[in-house]
């Protein structure tokens, strides 16, 4: 249990960051989808640049996990259709609920208990995907 305290702290910092940056605000998300504000695009671009830099660092310096295990990032096949389909489903879910997966938990933590239904729906969708995964193009 003690080894998971770090993950809890990262989650708390993530929640505070999402709340303070207004990334969990339905109004900010609506502005983004209507192309009325750069705010959310700036947050997303920052996350993409930071993520790409971290992945490059992991590959270049052969970094290890917190538990001392090597991190292996497999090469991806260049089939773009799965990204188009998956991105479309993700975007529709985001537009319909007003939250992407990470902020759903932050919204529950901020007292918006209606997002428990959204989380349960996401878990159910993940379960259904696991059931039909072998029939889908990958």
Buried (B, 14 or more C-beta within 10 A) or exposed (E): EEEEEEEEEEBEEBBEEBBEBEBBBEEBBBBBEEEEBEBBEEBEEEEEEEEEEEEEEBEEEEEEEEEEEEEEEEEEEEEEEEEEEEEEEEEEBBEEBBBBBBBBBBBBBBEBEEBEEBBEBBEEEEEEEEEEEEEEEE
